[in-house]
Amino acid sequence: MRLSTSSSVTTSPKILAIYIGLLIDVIERINISAEELLEGSGIKPEQINDVYWYVDFDVFSRLFARAVMLTNEPGLGFLLGLQMKVSCHGLVGFAAMIGKDVREALEVAQQFVSVLSTAFTIRLSIGEESSSLYIHETFPEYSVGDSGVMALALGFAMMGEAVTGHRLEGIAEFTCTRPDYFSRFENLIPGQVRFEQPHTRLIFPNQYLDLPLIMADPMTARMAREQCKRELNAVMKNSSFSRLVGELAFDEALGFCTLEDVADKLHMSPRTLQRQLAQEDQSFSSVIDALRQRKATALLKQRELSLESIAEKLGYTDTANFTRAFKRWTGMTPRKFTD
């Protein structure tokens, strides 16, 4: 697997360069060239066609911001979502596209998307009558903004229609406030949209899970999933294992995952996970502690959140325990940090 062309060392998560190709496709329809978008990035247009090439997510984030500036279109994410295809997700998208039904496709996506493209995690939750697909930005500090998250959510809805051949309607919920430009795109959304919600998710009837896929191919699907596992192993060899564990150890809706949960996501036993962490002089508890520290500082910068809500979000029983932990990490109290 090849990584970013940048020579500087970065802790940014990775994303398939195909997404840059999608961005170029969208802006070229607004008469902005690929060369203009990529100017100064060190990326050449012909590199985008390499389906195995990953770039640092902060590179994509800067290109997305530049595309918004060049097109003068704050709602560019909606145009991106409308053009999103299953192929944009590389091998994982192919494996999902040829699964038996929507349930199998989402299970494949849930297994591999968050590992092979670490900028986002997704989680399927099945209720009694409806299901929810939660979408979470793993690293808010590298965010493409509300428009980017909406693009991904809309993209999933459009891809669902493409692989099933059915008009799918549901509810989309976002944590952000309603953008001023939203009214221009509202009629393009297949269902209801709610803003200022606790989580970003798509809600749809359970019967959608049993919809067969147009290109279902069980034998090829099994082969594709095995290839996804091999690509996962390649990712793990080319990155810090402890960092990868940290990226998978938090779910926006459920909170911090257990060691067993993360091991399951990585298709290994808990003992193997602990052994590989030990090779980097890390433990699962030390990874979780570092993750809590990073999320604590990010949440404290959102000054509208109370200390109590932040402590709860990070899994502390009360603010006193959180304050002690934060002082151990930084040498100051949370209130002093925000002053």
Secondary structure in CASP SS format (residue, H / E / C, confidence):
PFRMAT SS
TARGET T0000
AUTHOR 0000-0000-0000
METHOD secondary structure of the structure
MODEL  1
M C 1.00
R E 1.00
L C 1.00
S C 1.00
T C 1.00
S C 1.00
S C 1.00
S C 1.00
V C 1.00
T C 1.00
T C 1.00
S C 1.00
P C 1.00
K E 1.00
I E 1.00
L E 1.00
A C 1.00
I H 1.00
Y H 1.00
I H 1.00
G H 1.00
L H 1.00
L H 1.00
I H 1.00
D H 1.00
V H 1.00
I H 1.00
E H 1.00
R C 1.00
I C 1.00
N C 1.00
I C 1.00
S C 1.00
A H 1.00
E H 1.00
E H 1.00
L H 1.00
L H 1.00
E C 1.00
G C 1.00
S C 1.00
G C 1.00
I C 1.00
K C 1.00
P H 1.00
E H 1.00
Q H 1.00
I H 1.00
N H 1.00
D C 1.00
V C 1.00
Y C 1.00
W E 1.00
Y E 1.00
V E 1.00
D E 1.00
F H 1.00
D H 1.00
V H 1.00
F H 1.00
S H 1.00
R H 1.00
L H 1.00
F H 1.00
A H 1.00
R H 1.00
A H 1.00
V H 1.00
M H 1.00
L H 1.00
T H 1.00
N C 1.00
E C 1.00
P C 1.00
G C 1.00
L H 1.00
G H 1.00
F H 1.00
L H 1.00
L H 1.00
G H 1.00
L H 1.00
Q H 1.00
M C 1.00
K C 1.00
V H 1.00
S H 1.00
C H 1.00
H H 1.00
G H 1.00
L H 1.00
V H 1.00
G H 1.00
F H 1.00
A H 1.00
A H 1.00
M H 1.00
I C 1.00
G C 1.00
K C 1.00
D E 1.00
V H 1.00
R H 1.00
E H 1.00
A H 1.00
L H 1.00
E H 1.00
V H 1.00
A H 1.00
Q H 1.00
Q H 1.00
F H 1.00
V H 1.00
S H 1.00
V H 1.00
L H 1.00
S C 1.00
T C 1.00
A C 1.00
F E 1.00
T E 1.00
I E 1.00
R E 1.00
L E 1.00
S E 1.00
I E 1.00
G C 1.00
E C 1.00
E C 1.00
S E 1.00
S E 1.00
S E 1.00
L E 1.00
Y E 1.00
I E 1.00
H E 1.00
E E 1.00
T C 1.00
F C 1.00
P H 1.00
E H 1.00
Y H 1.00
S C 1.00
V C 1.00
G H 1.00
D H 1.00
S H 1.00
G H 1.00
V H 1.00
M H 1.00
A H 1.00
L H 1.00
A H 1.00
L H 1.00
G H 1.00
F H 1.00
A H 1.00
M H 1.00
M H 1.00
G H 1.00
E H 1.00
A H 1.00
V H 1.00
T H 1.00
G C 1.00
H C 1.00
R C 1.00
L C 1.00
E C 1.00
G E 1.00
I E 1.00
A E 1.00
E E 1.00
F C 1.00
T C 1.00
C C 1.00
T C 1.00
R C 1.00
P C 1.00
D H 1.00
Y H 1.00
F H 1.00
S H 1.00
R H 1.00
F C 1.00
E H 1.00
N H 1.00
L H 1.00
I C 1.00
P C 1.00
G E 1.00
Q E 1.00
V E 1.00
R E 1.00
F C 1.00
E C 1.00
Q C 1.00
P C 1.00
H C 1.00
T C 1.00
R E 1.00
L E 1.00
I E 1.00
F E 1.00
P E 1.00
N H 1.00
Q H 1.00
Y H 1.00
L H 1.00
D H 1.00
L C 1.00
P E 1.00
L C 1.00
I C 1.00
M C 1.00
A C 1.00
D C 1.00
P H 1.00
M H 1.00
T H 1.00
A H 1.00
R H 1.00
M H 1.00
A H 1.00
R H 1.00
E H 1.00
Q H 1.00
C H 1.00
K H 1.00
R H 1.00
E H 1.00
L H 1.00
N H 1.00
A H 1.00
V H 1.00
M H 1.00
K H 1.00
N C 1.00
S C 1.00
S C 1.00
F H 1.00
S H 1.00
R H 1.00
L H 1.00
V H 1.00
G H 1.00
E H 1.00
L H 1.00
A C 1.00
F E 1.00
D E 1.00
E C 1.00
A C 1.00
L C 1.00
G E 1.00
F E 1.00
C C 1.00
T C 1.00
L H 1.00
E H 1.00
D H 1.00
V H 1.00
A H 1.00
D H 1.00
K H 1.00
L C 1.00
H C 1.00
M C 1.00
S C 1.00
P H 1.00
R H 1.00
T H 1.00
L H 1.00
Q H 1.00
R H 1.00
Q H 1.00
L H 1.00
A H 1.00
Q C 1.00
E C 1.00
D C 1.00
Q C 1.00
S C 1.00
F H 1.00
S H 1.00
S H 1.00
V H 1.00
I H 1.00
D H 1.00
A H 1.00
L H 1.00
R H 1.00
Q H 1.00
R H 1.00
K H 1.00
A H 1.00
T H 1.00
A H 1.00
L H 1.00
L H 1.00
K C 1.00
Q C 1.00
R C 1.00
E C 1.00
L C 1.00
S C 1.00
L H 1.00
E H 1.00
S H 1.00
I H 1.00
A H 1.00
E H 1.00
K H 1.00
L C 1.00
G C 1.00
Y C 1.00
T C 1.00
D C 1.00
T H 1.00
A H 1.00
N H 1.00
F H 1.00
T H 1.00
R H 1.00
A H 1.00
F H 1.00
K H 1.00
R H 1.00
W H 1.00
T H 1.00
G C 1.00
M C 1.00
T C 1.00
P H 1.00
R H 1.00
K H 1.00
F H 1.00
T H 1.00
D C 1.00
END
